[in-house]
Amino acid sequence: MLSCWKRTRYRLEWLGLSLATKLIPLCSRKSCYRLAQLAGTLLSFLDRHHYHVALSNLEVAFGDQLSARERRKIARESFQHFARTMVDLLWSSRLTPLNFLWYVELENFEETMRDTGPERSFITACYHYGNFEWLSLASGFLGLKGTIISQEFKNSLLDPIFKNLREQSGHEFIPRERGIMRLYKALRRKGRTALLVDLTVPPSQGAVAIDCFGLKTSVTSAHAWLNERTDVPIIPAHCEPLPNGRYRLIFHPKISNTNGMTHQQIAQACWNSFEPYVRKNPAPWLWTYKHWRYLPANADRPYPFYANFYRPFEEMLKAETAGSLTEGKEGSED
């Protein structure tokens, strides 16, 4: 049962979000940009915990490549990019199939379409970089409508609002319960889906360990499992910010030769296609998120302050190392 205070707070959150969906579309793109910059800056001062998470993430990822001043600047900008993503999602009711290309330019789109066959059935591996919400909306307007699993909010009153915003270009957003099986069925019908693949997932939830900036982390293998079961190709993609409130949607080359790859190798290949973009322009990635929650027993590099030893993660690392050694031995015998 919710407490009286929590019910009141949830109701106020719903009211504020409902009002924002009405008012923000009345703003110009320049006003939206300025609002997001201000909101992101304020959040970086008010939310000190996530600000320190961002600083710690940047320190372990880049080491002495960035000065303390540069890390503080990137952390603040990361808040601003996330705020910009949320403001733009609220503004997105003004996007249409006729005007969205005024705001989003495409890179490698034609090459991607040639690689996915006449049905254009594929799995998009997405990242919390730049405007990941507009990546989804733009894909729908491009005719790449799909079935996507949504993360429910603690405040369930907000779910219908976000569902309506995210489905306006033709996608179907579904709850997490039995979500993977629904994605599997959609892909078997030559449909499409997209998954965010840069979130930390507990080892018990079908995760694999990958190297992310040289540090071990636990991420989903759902895209690899779906690829294995349906033979539908995986194409990583991200949406990077441009000046004047515009974005560039970049489709990466599809992950090739997955028939001979493990789930871990597929997940690693997806990350490897994306990390160079973050290294080149780090601020748009979600540095405020705890990307490295699990601390390996014999880590040879510093991990963020929030990382802790977790035995199931350690066992997963040992199992994957043993599997790699076995594969290497079999390969040498061949």
C-alpha positions in Angstrom: 0.0 0.0 0.0 1.2 3.5 -0.9 1.5 6.0 1.9 -0.6 9.1 1.8 2.5 11.2 1.0 3.7 8.9 -1.8 0.2 8.9 -3.4 0.2 12.7 -3.2 3.7 12.9 -4.7 2.8 10.5 -7.5 -0.3 12.6 -8.3 1.8 15.8 -8.4 4.3 14.1 -10.7 1.5 13.1 -13.0 0.1 16.5 -13.0 3.5 18.2 -13.7 4.2 15.8 -16.6 0.8 16.2 -18.1 1.2 19.9 -18.0 4.6 19.7 -19.6 3.3 17.6 -22.5 0.9 20.5 -23.2 3.3 23.4 -22.7 6.6 22.3 -24.1 5.3 21.6 -27.7 4.4 25.3 -27.8 8.1 26.2 -27.4 10.6 26.8 -30.2 13.5 24.5 -30.7 15.8 27.2 -29.4 13.7 27.6 -26.2 13.7 23.8 -25.7 17.5 23.7 -25.9 17.9 26.6 -23.4 15.4 25.0 -21.1 17.3 21.6 -21.2 20.7 23.3 -20.6 19.3 25.1 -17.6 17.5 22.0 -16.2 20.6 19.9 -16.7 22.9 22.4 -15.0 20.5 22.7 -12.0 20.3 18.9 -11.7 24.1 18.6 -11.7 24.2 20.8 -8.6 21.1 19.4 -6.9 21.7 15.7 -7.5 25.2 15.4 -6.0 25.1 11.6 -5.8 24.7 11.1 -9.5 27.2 13.9 -10.2 29.8 12.0 -8.2 28.9 8.8 -9.9 29.6 10.5 -13.2 32.9 11.9 -12.0 34.0 8.5 -10.7 32.9 6.8 -14.0 34.9 9.3 -16.1 38.0 8.9 -13.9 38.1 5.1 -14.2 37.2 5.1 -17.9 39.7 7.7 -19.0 42.3 7.8 -16.3 44.8 10.6 -16.7 43.6 11.4 -20.2 41.2 13.9 -18.7 42.0 16.5 -16.1 39.7 17.0 -13.1 38.3 20.1 -14.7 37.5 18.3 -17.9 35.7 15.5 -15.9 33.6 18.1 -14.1 32.7 19.7 -17.4 31.7 16.4 -19.1 29.7 15.3 -16.0 27.7 18.6 -16.1 27.2 18.2 -19.9 26.0 14.6 -19.4 23.2 15.9 -17.2 22.4 18.5 -19.9 22.2 15.9 -22.7 19.8 13.7 -20.7 17.7 16.7 -19.9 17.7 17.6 -23.6 16.5 14.1 -24.4 13.6 14.3 -22.0 12.6 17.8 -23.1 12.7 16.8 -26.7 10.6 13.7 -26.0 7.9 16.0 -24.5 8.2 18.3 -27.6 8.1 15.4 -30.0 4.3 15.6 -30.6 5.3 18.2 -33.2 7.3 15.6 -35.2 5.6 14.1 -38.2 6.7 11.8 -41.1 6.9 14.9 -43.2 9.1 17.1 -41.0 11.3 14.8 -38.8 14.1 15.0 -41.3 14.4 18.7 -40.7 15.6 17.8 -37.2 17.3 14.4 -37.7 19.9 13.6 -40.4 20.8 10.1 -41.3 24.2 8.3 -41.7 24.6 4.8 -43.3 20.9 4.4 -43.6 20.9 3.2 -47.2 23.8 0.7 -46.5 21.8 -0.6 -43.5 18.7 -1.2 -45.6 20.7 -3.1 -48.2 22.1 -5.4 -45.5 18.7 -6.3 -44.0 16.9 -7.8 -47.0 13.6 -6.9 -48.5 11.7 -7.3 -45.1 14.1 -4.9 -43.3 13.9 -7.2 -40.3 16.6 -6.5 -37.8 17.5 -6.0 -34.1 18.7 -2.5 -33.2 21.3 -2.4 -30.4 20.9 1.0 -28.9 22.8 3.0 -26.3 22.0 5.8 -23.8 23.9 8.3 -25.9 22.5 11.6 -27.2 18.8 11.4 -27.9 18.0 7.7 -27.7 14.3 8.6 -27.6 14.4 10.3 -31.0 16.4 7.4 -32.4 13.3 5.3 -31.7 10.9 7.9 -33.1 12.9 8.6 -36.2 13.2 4.8 -36.9 9.4 4.6 -36.8 9.0 7.5 -39.2 11.5 5.8 -41.5 9.1 2.9 -41.8 11.1 0.7 -39.3 8.3 0.2 -36.8 9.0 -2.4 -34.2 8.0 -4.1 -30.9 10.0 -2.7 -27.9 10.1 -3.6 -24.2 9.5 -0.6 -21.9 10.8 0.0 -18.4 7.9 0.6 -16.1 8.1 3.6 -13.7 7.7 3.3 -10.0 4.9 5.8 -10.4 2.6 3.9 -12.7 0.6 7.0 -13.5 3.4 8.1 -15.7 3.5 5.0 -17.9 0.6 5.8 -20.2 2.0 9.3 -20.9 5.4 8.0 -21.9 3.8 5.1 -23.8 1.8 7.5 -25.9 4.9 9.7 -26.6 7.0 6.7 -27.6 4.4 5.1 -29.8 3.5 8.1 -31.9 5.7 7.0 -34.8 4.2 3.5 -35.0 6.1 1.4 -32.5 4.4 -1.0 -30.0 5.8 -0.8 -26.5 5.2 -3.8 -24.3 5.8 -4.6 -20.6 8.8 -6.6 -19.4 6.8 -9.6 -18.3 7.3 -12.3 -21.0 8.6 -9.5 -23.2 11.5 -11.4 -24.7 9.2 -14.1 -26.0 7.0 -11.5 -27.6 10.0 -10.0 -29.3 11.0 -13.5 -30.5 7.5 -14.0 -32.0 7.7 -10.5 -33.6 11.1 -11.3 -35.2 9.8 -14.7 -36.4 7.1 -12.7 -38.3 9.9 -10.6 -39.9 9.3 -7.7 -37.6 11.8 -5.5 -35.8 12.8 -4.7 -32.3 15.3 -2.4 -30.5 17.1 -3.0 -27.1 19.2 -0.7 -25.0 22.3 -2.8 -24.4 24.5 -0.6 -22.2 22.6 -1.1 -18.9 24.0 -3.2 -16.0 22.1 -6.4 -15.7 22.5 -8.9 -12.8 24.2 -12.2 -13.8 21.0 -14.1 -12.9 19.1 -12.3 -15.7 20.7 -13.7 -18.8 23.7 -11.4 -18.6 27.2 -11.7 -20.0 30.4 -9.9 -19.0 32.0 -7.5 -21.5 35.0 -5.1 -21.5 33.7 -1.6 -21.4 36.6 1.0 -21.4 38.8 -2.0 -20.3 36.6 -2.6 -17.2 34.4 -5.6 -16.8 30.6 -5.1 -16.6 27.5 -7.2 -16.8 25.1 -6.5 -19.7 22.1 -8.1 -21.3 22.5 -10.9 -23.8 18.9 -10.7 -25.0 19.9 -9.3 -28.5 22.4 -12.2 -28.9 19.8 -14.8 -27.9 17.2 -13.4 -30.3 19.8 -13.3 -33.1 20.7 -17.0 -32.4 17.0 -18.1 -32.4 15.8 -16.1 -35.3 18.9 -15.4 -37.5 17.7 -11.8 -37.7 20.8 -9.5 -38.0 21.9 -7.1 -35.2 22.6 -3.5 -36.2 24.0 -1.1 -33.5 22.8 2.5 -33.8 23.1 5.7 -31.8 21.8 9.3 -32.1 24.3 12.0 -31.6 23.6 15.7 -30.9 24.3 18.4 -33.5 24.1 22.2 -33.2 20.8 24.1 -33.3 18.8 21.3 -31.6 19.3 18.8 -34.4 20.6 15.2 -34.3 22.4 12.7 -36.5 21.1 9.1 -36.4 24.0 6.7 -37.2 23.5 3.1 -38.2 26.6 1.0 -37.6 27.6 -2.0 -39.8 25.7 -5.1 -38.9 27.4 -7.6 -36.6 28.7 -10.2 -39.0 29.4 -13.9 -38.7 27.3 -14.3 -35.5 26.7 -18.0 -36.2 30.2 -18.8 -34.9 30.0 -16.4 -31.9 29.0 -16.8 -28.3 26.4 -14.5 -26.7 29.3 -12.8 -24.9 31.2 -12.2 -28.1 28.1 -10.8 -29.8 27.5 -8.4 -26.9 31.2 -7.4 -27.0 31.1 -6.8 -30.7 28.1 -4.5 -30.3 29.9 -2.5 -27.6 33.1 -2.3 -29.6 31.3 -0.7 -32.5 30.1 2.1 -30.1 32.9 2.8 -27.7 35.0 4.8 -30.3 32.2 7.3 -30.6 32.1 7.8 -26.8 35.8 8.2 -26.6 35.7 10.8 -29.3 32.8 12.7 -27.7 32.1 11.4 -24.2 29.5 14.0 -22.9 26.4 12.6 -24.6 26.7 9.2 -22.9 24.8 8.6 -19.6 27.8 8.9 -17.2 25.4 9.4 -14.3 24.4 5.7 -14.4 26.3 3.0 -12.5 27.8 1.2 -15.4 30.3 -0.8 -13.3 28.4 -2.1 -10.3 30.3 -5.3 -9.8 34.0 -5.4 -8.7 36.1 -8.3 -9.9 38.1 -10.1 -7.2 41.5 -9.4 -8.8 40.8 -6.1 -10.6 44.0 -4.7 -12.2 42.5 -1.3 -12.5 40.5 1.0 -10.2 36.7 0.7 -10.4 34.2 3.4 -9.4 33.5 4.0 -5.6 30.1 2.3 -5.9 31.4 -1.0 -7.2 31.2 -4.0 -4.9 32.3 -7.6 -5.1 29.5 -9.9 -6.1 30.1 -13.6 -6.2 27.7 -14.5 -9.1 29.5 -12.0 -11.2 32.9 -13.4 -10.3 31.6 -16.9 -11.2 30.4 -15.6 -14.5 33.8 -14.1 -15.3 35.5 -17.5 -14.4 33.1 -19.4 -16.6 33.6 -17.1 -19.6 37.4 -17.2 -19.1 37.2 -21.0 -19.0 35.1 -21.1 -22.1 37.4 -18.8 -24.0 40.4 -21.1 -23.1 38.5 -24.2 -24.2 37.7 -22.5 -27.6 41.3 -21.4 -28.0 42.6 -24.9 -27.3 40.1 -26.5 -29.8 41.0 -23.9 -32.4 44.8 -24.7 -32.0 44.1 -28.4 -32.4 42.2 -27.8 -35.6 
